Amino acid sequence: MALDFWKSSHAQQWIFDKTEIWKQRAEDMKTYCEEEYSRLNIFWANFITAVATECAHSQANVGCKLRQQVIATAIVYFKRFYLRQSFRDMCPFLVASTALFLACKVEEHTTLSVSSFLKNTALVSRITMPHSNHTPDRINNLNYIKEFLPKRWGVAFETNSAKNGVLYDSEFILVEILDCCLVVHHAMRPMFELLEDWKQHTLTSTNTPVKDFDQIEIQCQKVVNDTLRCDVGLMFAPHCIGLASISVGMELMGRGEELEDWLVEVDTDMDKLADCINQIYTMYQLWRSFDEKEEVKKLMAKLPKPNTPIPPPQQQQSSYHM
């Protein structure tokens, strides 16, 4: 794994400016405006999170909840895929499930068996397939999904596949489109390191410990997770996102002024930090006004029907980029 972010494939191949991001989404922008696509970013992140966590409470998958890092990696894979491809090229529900499947491997999540994972992800994406062959376990899982997903979003989802095995084929496609760049540097670790640095700075300069530091950590961690619902992960380095999450989290707690002296001494690009903070606030404003149950119906109605699935890449030797 690349310990130095700036030498990693993440930094060298997967950081873009805003104009370049929207340019790469040109095909999908023929269908959606920028605000609609931003709402889709929120929806896809919520959908992937639901597949990984909420559906784990079904009888067939009790105890199968995935770690947050796995979810975060899957969402990043999903976004990167649709920078190189359009929704018309491959069903996004299938890509979401495949991204989770691949993220489990990359993040070495070992608490799930492959069969349990495939059962969970594939059925979430195929909840309206009455012609499928349902085993008892599948029926238990399917009933939960049918009850939960339409209740939350008001629509039924399905992929263009009737077999769990399609995830194995789509995994090869996903890895190829990602150019084998599978190691993702997340903002959570630098965020905790920066918080610790601020705590020590405050203690040294004021001789007073930070009040309710545990609550601050929880709030900032929540903000970092929420940033997966916008494009900051495609635009900024993890330490910048972590620092922006601290600033937003402290402001939401009404304690933003406590960071002022420390921020002056932080070695970072303040213009990029301000841009990142602004995008997080913009995402929150959009999310606050986003009635998912009503608006997702309209967004899904405009979703292009996938073309013939992308053929699996030819067998070739390749190495994972770190």
Salt bridges, closest charged atoms under 4 A:
GLU27 OE1 - LYS30 NZ 3.24
GLU34 OE2 - LYS18 NZ 3.94
GLU35 OE2 - ARG39 NH2 2.78
GLU36 OE1 - LYS302 NZ 2.95
GLU54 OE2 - ARG152 NH1 2.81
ASP137 OD2 - LYS119 NZ 3.45
GLU171 OE2 - LYS105 NZ 2.87
GLU196 OE1 - LYS199 NZ 3.54
ASP226 OD2 - LYS222 NZ 3.15
ASP226 OD1 - ARG229 NH1 3.78
ASP231 OD2 - ARG25 NH1 2.82
GLU258 OE2 - ARG255 NE 2.67
GLU265 OE2 - HIS201 NE2 3.47
GLU295 OE1 - ARG39 NH1 3.21
